[in-house]
Amino acid sequence: MGWIFLLAAGLVEIAMAAALKQSEDWSRLVPSVVGVLTALLSIYLLARALRYLPLGPAYAIWTGIGSVGVVLMGVLFFGEALSAARLACISMVIGGTVGLRLVNG
């Protein structure tokens, strides 16, 4: 159950970043409110996941899902560049989070 909460928390974190991007420096009300609410929901889901999972790996995986997801969202929806260096960095984030999961058992 913890993994489901953790995955949901990471996906909501990606939605939060998209809303904050759309808020245009807090000048647009609806995206700003959505950003705050999704941030709170993401933290709530992370807290639920932590009932079942150890803190260190869970937090690293949560931030990894958010980091990789936001980079990919930026490339796919906001016209950000995808270079070999960015792909290498994404690979390292994924490798690190998978490694933490495997080491933790």
DSSP file (Angstrom, degrees, kcal/mol; ACC not computed):
  #  RESIDUE AA STRUCTURE BP1 BP2  ACC     N-H-->O    O-->H-N    N-H-->O    O-->H-N    TCO  KAPPA ALPHA  PHI   PSI    X-CA   Y-CA   Z-CA
    1    1 A M     >        0   0    0      0, 0.0     4,-2.1     0, 0.0     3,-0.2   0.000 360.0 360.0 360.0 -35.6    0.0    0.0    0.0
    2    2 A G  H  >  +     0   0    0      1,-0.2     4,-2.4     2,-0.2     5,-0.1   0.869 360.0  54.2 -60.1 -37.7    2.9    2.3    0.8
    3    3 A W  H  > S+     0   0    0      2,-0.2     4,-2.6     1,-0.2    -1,-0.2   0.861 106.2  52.1 -67.3 -34.7    4.2    2.2   -2.8
    4    4 A I  H  > S+     0   0    0     -3,-0.2     4,-2.5     2,-0.2    -1,-0.2   0.935 111.5  46.4 -65.3 -45.9    0.8    3.2   -4.2
    5    5 A F  H  X S+     0   0    0     -4,-2.1     4,-2.5     1,-0.2    -2,-0.2   0.904 113.3  50.2 -60.6 -41.2    0.7    6.2   -1.9
    6    6 A L  H  X S+     0   0    0     -4,-2.4     4,-2.2     2,-0.2    -2,-0.2   0.915 110.8  47.5 -66.8 -43.4    4.3    7.1   -2.8
    7    7 A L  H  X S+     0   0    0     -4,-2.6     4,-2.4     2,-0.2    -1,-0.2   0.929 113.3  48.8 -62.0 -45.4    3.6    6.9   -6.6
    8    8 A A  H  X S+     0   0    0     -4,-2.5     4,-2.5     1,-0.2     5,-0.2   0.906 109.6  52.5 -61.4 -41.3    0.5    9.0   -6.2
    9    9 A A  H  X S+     0   0    0     -4,-2.5     4,-1.8     1,-0.2    -1,-0.2   0.904 110.3  48.1 -61.8 -41.6    2.4   11.5   -4.1
   10   10 A G  H  X S+     0   0    0     -4,-2.2     4,-1.5     2,-0.2    -1,-0.2   0.898 112.0  48.5 -66.3 -40.9    5.1   11.8   -6.8
   11   11 A L  H  X S+     0   0    0     -4,-2.4     4,-1.8     1,-0.2    -2,-0.2   0.888 111.0  50.2 -67.3 -38.7    2.5   12.2   -9.6
   12   12 A V  H  X S+     0   0    0     -4,-2.5     4,-2.3     1,-0.2    -1,-0.2   0.855 105.3  58.6 -66.6 -33.7    0.7   14.9   -7.6
   13   13 A E  H  X S+     0   0    0     -4,-1.8     4,-1.9    -5,-0.2    -1,-0.2   0.881 104.6  50.6 -61.4 -38.3    4.1   16.6   -7.1
   14   14 A I  H  X S+     0   0    0     -4,-1.5     4,-2.0     2,-0.2    -2,-0.2   0.917 109.3  50.4 -65.0 -43.6    4.4   16.8  -10.9
   15   15 A A  H  X S+     0   0    0     -4,-1.8     4,-2.4     1,-0.2    -2,-0.2   0.878 107.4  55.3 -61.0 -37.9    0.9   18.3  -11.2
   16   16 A M  H  X S+     0   0    0     -4,-2.3     4,-2.5     1,-0.2    -1,-0.2   0.925 106.9  49.2 -61.2 -45.2    1.9   20.9   -8.5
   17   17 A A  H  X S+     0   0    0     -4,-1.9     4,-2.1     1,-0.2    -1,-0.2   0.896 110.6  50.7 -62.9 -40.0    4.9   22.0  -10.5
   18   18 A A  H  X S+     0   0    0     -4,-2.0     4,-2.1     2,-0.2    -1,-0.2   0.914 110.6  49.2 -63.7 -42.6    2.7   22.4  -13.7
   19   19 A A  H  X S+     0   0    0     -4,-2.4     4,-1.2     1,-0.2    -2,-0.2   0.911 110.6  49.8 -63.6 -42.2    0.2   24.5  -11.7
   20   20 A L  H  <>S+     0   0    0     -4,-2.5     5,-0.5     1,-0.2     4,-0.4   0.869 108.6  53.0 -66.6 -34.7    2.9   26.7  -10.3
   21   21 A K  H ><5S+     0   0    0     -4,-2.1     3,-1.0     1,-0.2    -1,-0.2   0.920 111.7  46.2 -61.7 -43.0    4.4   27.2  -13.8
   22   22 A Q  H 3<5S+     0   0    0     -4,-2.1    -1,-0.2     1,-0.2    -2,-0.2   0.668  95.9  75.1 -74.4 -16.9    0.9   28.2  -15.0
   23   23 A S  T 3X>S-     0   0    0     -4,-1.2     5,-1.9     8,-0.2     4,-1.2   0.668  92.2-141.2 -71.2 -14.7    0.4   30.6  -12.0
   24   24 A E  T X45S-     0   0    0     -3,-1.0     3,-1.0    -4,-0.4    -3,-0.1   0.963  74.2 -35.4  50.7  63.1    2.8   33.1  -13.6
   25   25 A D  T 34<S-     0   0    0     -5,-0.5    -1,-0.2     1,-0.2    -4,-0.1   0.887 114.5 -58.0  60.5  42.9    4.5   34.1  -10.4
   26   26 A W  T 345S+     0   0    0     -6,-0.3    -1,-0.2     2,-0.1    -2,-0.2   0.634 110.9 118.5  66.7  17.4    1.3   33.8   -8.3
   27   27 A S  T <<5 +     0   0    0     -4,-1.2     2,-0.5    -3,-1.0    -3,-0.2   0.621  61.1  66.5 -89.3 -12.3   -0.5   36.3  -10.5
   28   28 A R  S  ><S-     0   0    0     -5,-1.9     4,-1.6     1,-0.2     5,-0.2  -0.949  72.3-153.9-112.2 122.1   -3.2   33.9  -11.7
   29   29 A L  H  > S+     0   0    0     -2,-0.5     4,-2.7     2,-0.2     5,-0.3   0.926  84.9  49.1 -63.7 -52.6   -5.5   32.8   -8.9
   30   30 A V  H  > S+     0   0    0      1,-0.2     4,-2.7     2,-0.2     5,-0.2   0.937 114.3  42.9 -62.2 -50.9   -6.7   29.3  -10.1
   31   31 A P  H  > S+     0   0    0      0, 0.0     4,-2.4     0, 0.0    -8,-0.2   0.871 114.2  53.6 -63.2 -32.3   -3.3   27.8  -11.0
   32   32 A S  H  X S+     0   0    0     -4,-1.6     4,-2.1     2,-0.2    -2,-0.2   0.936 111.2  44.3 -64.4 -46.0   -1.9   29.3   -7.8
   33   33 A V  H  X S+     0   0    0     -4,-2.7     4,-2.7     2,-0.2     5,-0.2   0.913 113.5  50.9 -65.3 -42.6   -4.6   27.7   -5.6
   34   34 A V  H  X S+     0   0    0     -4,-2.7     4,-2.7    -5,-0.3     5,-0.2   0.902 108.9  52.9 -61.1 -40.2   -4.2   24.4   -7.5
   35   35 A G  H  X S+     0   0    0     -4,-2.4     4,-1.8    -5,-0.2    -2,-0.2   0.924 111.8  44.0 -60.7 -45.7   -0.5   24.6   -6.9
   36   36 A V  H  X S+     0   0    0     -4,-2.1     4,-2.3     2,-0.2    -2,-0.2   0.926 115.2  48.2 -66.5 -44.6   -0.9   25.0   -3.2
   37   37 A L  H  X S+     0   0    0     -4,-2.7     4,-2.4     1,-0.2    -2,-0.2   0.898 112.3  47.8 -65.3 -40.4   -3.6   22.3   -2.9
   38   38 A T  H  X S+     0   0    0     -4,-2.7     4,-2.6    -5,-0.2    -1,-0.2   0.847 109.3  54.7 -70.7 -30.8   -1.6   19.8   -4.9
   39   39 A A  H  X S+     0   0    0     -4,-1.8     4,-2.2    -5,-0.2    -2,-0.2   0.938 110.7  45.5 -63.1 -45.5    1.4   20.5   -2.8
   40   40 A L  H  X S+     0   0    0     -4,-2.3     4,-2.4     1,-0.2    -2,-0.2   0.907 113.3  49.8 -63.9 -41.2   -0.6   19.8    0.4
   41   41 A L  H  X S+     0   0    0     -4,-2.4     4,-2.7     2,-0.2     5,-0.2   0.905 109.4  51.7 -64.3 -41.0   -2.0   16.6   -1.2
   42   42 A S  H  X S+     0   0    0     -4,-2.6     4,-2.3     2,-0.2    -1,-0.2   0.920 111.4  46.5 -61.9 -43.8    1.4   15.4   -2.3
   43   43 A I  H  X S+     0   0    0     -4,-2.2     4,-2.5     2,-0.2    -1,-0.2   0.899 111.7  51.8 -65.7 -40.4    2.8   15.9    1.3
   44   44 A Y  H  X S+     0   0    0     -4,-2.4     4,-2.2     2,-0.2    -2,-0.2   0.936 111.0  47.0 -60.4 -46.6   -0.3   14.2    2.7
   45   45 A L  H  X S+     0   0    0     -4,-2.7     4,-2.4     1,-0.2    -2,-0.2   0.880 110.9  52.2 -64.9 -37.4    0.2   11.2    0.4
   46   46 A L  H  X S+     0   0    0     -4,-2.3     4,-2.1     2,-0.2    -1,-0.2   0.926 108.3  51.3 -62.3 -43.4    3.9   11.1    1.2
   47   47 A A  H  < S+     0   0    0     -4,-2.5     4,-0.4     1,-0.2    -2,-0.2   0.899 109.9  49.7 -60.5 -40.6    3.0   11.0    4.9
   48   48 A R  H >< S+     0   0    0     -4,-2.2     3,-1.3     1,-0.2     4,-0.4   0.911 109.4  51.6 -63.6 -41.6    0.6    8.1    4.3
   49   49 A A  H >X S+     0   0    0     -4,-2.4     4,-1.8     1,-0.3     3,-1.8   0.865 100.5  63.5 -62.2 -35.3    3.4    6.3    2.4
   50   50 A L  T 3< S+     0   0    0     -4,-2.1    -1,-0.3     1,-0.3    -2,-0.2   0.624  87.1  71.2 -69.6 -11.4    5.7    6.7    5.3
   51   51 A R  T <4 S+     0   0    0     -3,-1.3    -1,-0.3    -4,-0.4    -2,-0.2   0.799 115.6  23.8 -66.1 -27.6    3.5    4.6    7.5
   52   52 A Y  T <4 S+     0   0    0     -3,-1.8    -2,-0.2    -4,-0.4    -1,-0.1   0.649 119.7  57.4-111.5 -22.5    4.6    1.6    5.5
   53   53 A L  S  < S-     0   0    0     -4,-1.8     2,-0.1   -51,-0.1    -1,-0.0  -0.806  85.5 -99.3-118.7 152.6    8.0    2.6    4.0
   54   54 A P     >  -     0   0    0      0, 0.0     4,-1.8     0, 0.0     5,-0.2  -0.417  35.1-122.4 -68.5 147.4   11.3    3.8    5.5
   55   55 A L  H  > S+     0   0    0      2,-0.2     4,-2.9     1,-0.2     5,-0.3   0.919  99.8  51.3 -58.8 -54.8   11.9    7.5    5.4
   56   56 A G  H  > S+     0   0    0      1,-0.2     4,-2.3     2,-0.2     5,-0.2   0.939 116.0  36.4 -56.8 -58.7   15.2    7.8    3.5
   57   57 A P  H  > S+     0   0    0      0, 0.0     4,-2.6     0, 0.0    -1,-0.2   0.896 117.5  53.1 -63.3 -38.6   14.3    5.7    0.4
   58   58 A A  H  X S+     0   0    0     -4,-1.8     4,-2.5     2,-0.2    -2,-0.2   0.930 111.3  45.3 -63.3 -44.5   10.7    6.9    0.3
   59   59 A Y  H  X S+     0   0    0     -4,-2.9     4,-2.5    -5,-0.2     5,-0.2   0.912 113.5  50.0 -66.2 -41.1   11.7   10.5    0.4
   60   60 A A  H  X S+     0   0    0     -4,-2.3     4,-2.2    -5,-0.3    -2,-0.2   0.903 112.5  46.9 -63.2 -40.8   14.4   10.0   -2.3
   61   61 A I  H  X S+     0   0    0     -4,-2.6     4,-2.9     2,-0.2     5,-0.2   0.899 110.9  52.6 -68.3 -40.2   11.9    8.1   -4.5
   62   62 A W  H  X S+     0   0    0     -4,-2.5     4,-2.1    -5,-0.2    -2,-0.2   0.940 114.0  41.9 -59.3 -48.8    9.3   10.8   -4.0
   63   63 A T  H  X S+     0   0    0     -4,-2.5     4,-3.1     2,-0.2    -1,-0.2   0.852 113.5  54.5 -69.2 -32.6   11.7   13.6   -5.0
   64   64 A G  H  X S+     0   0    0     -4,-2.2     4,-2.6    -5,-0.2     5,-0.4   0.923 108.0  48.1 -65.5 -44.2   13.0   11.4   -7.9
   65   65 A I  H  X S+     0   0    0     -4,-2.9     4,-2.4     1,-0.2     5,-0.2   0.941 116.1  45.2 -59.5 -46.6    9.5   10.9   -9.3
   66   66 A G  H  X S+     0   0    0     -4,-2.1     4,-2.6    -5,-0.2     5,-0.2   0.927 114.4  47.6 -63.3 -45.9    8.9   14.6   -9.1
   67   67 A S  H  X S+     0   0    0     -4,-3.1     4,-2.1     2,-0.2    -2,-0.2   0.954 117.6  39.4 -62.9 -52.4   12.3   15.6  -10.5
   68   68 A V  H  X S+     0   0    0     -4,-2.6     4,-2.6     1,-0.2     5,-0.2   0.919 117.0  51.3 -65.3 -42.9   12.2   13.3  -13.5
   69   69 A G  H  X S+     0   0    0     -4,-2.4     4,-2.4    -5,-0.4    -1,-0.2   0.895 110.4  47.9 -61.7 -41.3    8.6   13.9  -14.1
   70   70 A V  H  X S+     0   0    0     -4,-2.6     4,-2.5    -5,-0.2    -1,-0.2   0.891 111.3  50.6 -69.4 -38.8    8.9   17.6  -14.1
   71   71 A V  H  X S+     0   0    0     -4,-2.1     4,-2.0    -5,-0.2    -2,-0.2   0.948 113.6  45.2 -62.1 -46.9   11.9   17.5  -16.4
   72   72 A L  H  X S+     0   0    0     -4,-2.6     4,-2.7     1,-0.2     5,-0.2   0.886 112.0  51.9 -64.9 -38.2   10.0   15.3  -18.9
   73   73 A M  H  X>S+     0   0    0     -4,-2.4     4,-3.1    -5,-0.2     5,-0.7   0.906 107.9  52.8 -62.8 -41.6    6.9   17.5  -18.6
   74   74 A G  H  X5S+     0   0    0     -4,-2.5     6,-2.4     1,-0.2     4,-1.1   0.891 112.8  44.2 -60.3 -40.0    9.0   20.5  -19.4
   75   75 A V  H  <5S+     0   0    0     -4,-2.0     4,-0.5     4,-0.2    -2,-0.2   0.931 120.3  39.5 -69.5 -46.1   10.3   18.9  -22.5
   76   76 A L  H  <5S+     0   0    0     -4,-2.7    -2,-0.2    -5,-0.2    -3,-0.2   0.850 132.7  17.6 -75.8 -35.6    7.0   17.5  -23.7
   77   77 A F  H  <5S+     0   0    0     -4,-3.1    -3,-0.2    -5,-0.2    -2,-0.1   0.634 126.9  41.9-116.3 -17.2    4.7   20.5  -22.8
   78   78 A F  S  <<S-     0   0    0     -4,-1.1    -3,-0.2    -5,-0.7    -4,-0.1   0.273 100.9-113.7-120.0  11.0    6.8   23.6  -22.3
   79   79 A G        +     0   0    0     -4,-0.5    -4,-0.2     1,-0.2     2,-0.1   0.714  56.4 160.5  70.0  21.7    9.3   23.3  -25.1
   80   80 A E        -     0   0    0     -6,-2.4    -1,-0.2    -7,-0.1     2,-0.1  -0.470  43.8-102.1 -75.9 151.0   12.4   22.8  -22.9
   81   81 A A        -     0   0    0     -2,-0.1     2,-0.6     1,-0.0    -1,-0.1  -0.390  23.0-152.3 -75.1 147.1   15.4   21.3  -24.5
   82   82 A L        +     0   0    0     -2,-0.1     2,-0.2    -7,-0.1    -1,-0.0  -0.939  25.2 173.3-120.0 106.8   16.4   17.6  -24.1
   83   83 A S     >  -     0   0    0     -2,-0.6     4,-2.3     1,-0.1     5,-0.2  -0.553  47.8-104.5-106.8 171.9   20.1   17.2  -24.4
   84   84 A A  H  > S+     0   0    0      1,-0.2     4,-2.3     2,-0.2     5,-0.2   0.879 122.3  53.8 -62.4 -37.9   22.4   14.2  -23.9
   85   85 A A  H  > S+     0   0    0      2,-0.2     4,-2.2     1,-0.2    -1,-0.2   0.909 108.3  48.4 -65.0 -41.7   23.6   15.8  -20.6
   86   86 A R  H  > S+     0   0    0      2,-0.2     4,-2.6     1,-0.2    -2,-0.2   0.909 111.2  50.8 -64.9 -41.1   20.0   16.1  -19.4
   87   87 A L  H  X S+     0   0    0     -4,-2.3     4,-2.4     1,-0.2    -2,-0.2   0.902 109.5  51.2 -61.9 -40.2   19.3   12.5  -20.3
   88   88 A A  H  X S+     0   0    0     -4,-2.3     4,-2.0     2,-0.2    -2,-0.2   0.913 110.8  48.0 -63.0 -42.2   22.4   11.5  -18.4
   89   89 A C  H  X S+     0   0    0     -4,-2.2     4,-2.2     2,-0.2    -2,-0.2   0.911 110.7  50.7 -66.2 -41.5   21.3   13.4  -15.4
   90   90 A I  H  X S+     0   0    0     -4,-2.6     4,-2.6     1,-0.2    -1,-0.2   0.913 109.3  52.5 -60.1 -42.0   17.8   11.9  -15.5
   91   91 A S  H  X S+     0   0    0     -4,-2.4     4,-2.9     1,-0.2    -1,-0.2   0.886 108.1  50.6 -61.4 -39.7   19.4    8.4  -15.8
   92   92 A M  H  X S+     0   0    0     -4,-2.0     4,-2.6     2,-0.2    -1,-0.2   0.897 109.8  49.7 -66.8 -39.2   21.5    9.1  -12.7
   93   93 A V  H  X S+     0   0    0     -4,-2.2     4,-2.4     2,-0.2     5,-0.2   0.944 114.4  44.8 -63.2 -46.5   18.4   10.2  -10.7
   94   94 A I  H  X S+     0   0    0     -4,-2.6     4,-2.7     1,-0.2     5,-0.3   0.931 113.9  49.8 -63.2 -45.3   16.5    7.1  -11.8
   95   95 A G  H  X S+     0   0    0     -4,-2.9     4,-2.5     1,-0.2    -1,-0.2   0.895 111.3  49.6 -60.4 -40.9   19.6    4.9  -11.0
   96   96 A G  H  X S+     0   0    0     -4,-2.6     4,-2.3     2,-0.2    -1,-0.2   0.906 112.6  45.5 -65.9 -42.6   20.0    6.4   -7.6
   97   97 A T  H  X S+     0   0    0     -4,-2.4     4,-1.9     2,-0.2    -2,-0.2   0.914 114.8  47.1 -70.3 -40.5   16.4    6.0   -6.6
   98   98 A V  H  X S+     0   0    0     -4,-2.7     4,-2.6    -5,-0.2     5,-0.2   0.922 111.6  53.1 -63.4 -41.5   16.2    2.4   -7.9
   99   99 A G  H  X S+     0   0    0     -4,-2.5     4,-2.8    -5,-0.3     5,-0.3   0.910 107.2  50.7 -59.6 -43.2   19.5    1.8   -6.1
  100  100 A L  H  X S+     0   0    0     -4,-2.3     4,-1.9     1,-0.2    -1,-0.2   0.889 111.0  49.4 -61.8 -38.2   18.1    3.1   -2.8
  101  101 A R  H  X S+     0   0    0     -4,-1.9     4,-1.2     2,-0.2    -2,-0.2   0.924 113.7  45.1 -66.6 -43.7   15.1    0.8   -3.2
  102  102 A L  H  < S+     0   0    0     -4,-2.6    -2,-0.2     1,-0.2    -1,-0.2   0.898 113.3  48.9 -68.8 -40.5   17.2   -2.2   -3.9
  103  103 A V  H  < S+     0   0    0     -4,-2.8    -1,-0.2     1,-0.2    -2,-0.2   0.868 111.2  50.6 -66.0 -36.2   19.7   -1.6   -1.1
  104  104 A N  H  <        0   0    0     -4,-1.9    -1,-0.2    -5,-0.3    -2,-0.2   0.755 360.0 360.0 -74.8 -23.5   16.9   -1.1    1.3
  105  105 A G     <        0   0    0     -4,-1.2    -3,-0.2    -5,-0.1    -4,-0.1   0.465 360.0 360.0  81.5 360.0   15.3   -4.3    0.3
